[in-house]
Amino acid sequence: MTFMNIVKWTMYTFVLIGAINWGLVGAFNFNLVSFLFGDMSALSRIIYTAVGLCAIGYFILSFRDSEECSTYNY
């Protein structure tokens, strides 16, 4: 497994955690991150920041991957 695959899977995992958390907030008004780590504690702020940065990074990498796929000759 290459370094970039590890980075992409890590980012994907963080984005998935964020999506699950937002789904819980929307459906049940239950914030899992705040429940586990405290309401806006230092650790929960780090987790929110990491999820946001990973979402941006994963979005950028997905465009790079789609450009590589579009140049492939079938």
C-alpha positions as MATLAB code, in Angstrom:
seq = 'MTFMNIVKWTMYTFVLIGAINWGLVGAFNFNLVSFLFGDMSALSRIIYTAVGLCAIGYFILSFRDSEECSTYNY';
ca = [
       0.000    0.000    0.000;
       1.447    3.336   -1.024;
       1.729    6.362    1.205;
      -0.974    8.223   -0.736;
      -3.388    5.298   -0.340;
      -2.836    5.402    3.424;
      -3.427    9.161    3.458;
      -6.596    8.822    1.364;
      -7.999    6.035    3.547;
      -7.234    8.038    6.681;
      -8.998   11.077    5.240;
     -11.925    8.934    4.113;
     -12.241    7.497    7.637;
     -12.324   10.974    9.188;
     -14.908   12.156    6.644;
     -17.019    9.085    7.388;
     -16.824    9.800   11.142;
     -17.953   13.361   10.468;
     -20.817   12.178    8.279;
     -22.014    9.727   10.914;
     -21.840   12.440   13.568;
     -23.857   14.891   11.416;
     -26.372   12.156   10.655;
     -26.835   11.537   14.371;
     -27.226   15.267   15.009;
     -29.806   15.618   12.253;
     -31.808   12.505   13.048;
     -31.641   12.338   16.840;
     -30.156   15.673   17.990;
     -27.267   13.655   19.467;
     -23.679   14.853   18.992;
     -21.423   11.821   19.422;
     -18.173   13.827   19.517;
     -19.483   16.108   22.262;
     -20.825   13.108   24.145;
     -17.487   11.276   24.057;
     -15.036   14.160   24.471;
     -16.994   17.017   26.041;
     -18.855   19.981   24.628;
     -16.257   22.022   22.713;
     -13.353   20.711   24.768;
      -9.851   20.957   23.315;
     -10.009   17.350   22.085;
     -13.408   17.768   20.433;
     -12.167   20.942   18.697;
      -9.158   18.985   17.392;
     -11.469   16.269   16.084;
     -13.765   18.787   14.376;
     -10.752   20.517   12.808;
      -9.256   17.210   11.634;
     -12.560   16.146   10.078;
     -12.868   19.461    8.261;
      -9.291   19.411    6.966;
      -9.645   15.787    5.860;
     -12.859   16.609    4.006;
     -11.110   19.420    2.112;
      -8.091   17.223    1.384;
     -10.201   14.298    0.241;
     -12.210   16.618   -2.025;
      -9.008   17.938   -3.633;
      -7.518   14.463   -4.062;
     -10.722   13.179   -5.639;
     -10.394   15.806   -8.396;
      -6.769   14.844   -8.955;
      -7.736   11.189   -9.243;
     -10.572   11.946  -11.657;
      -8.171   13.887  -13.909;
      -5.796   10.905  -13.938;
      -8.668    8.604  -14.873;
      -9.886   10.898  -17.655;
      -6.485   10.775  -19.380;
      -6.467    6.980  -19.411;
      -6.995    5.454  -22.856;
      -9.464    2.608  -22.786;
];
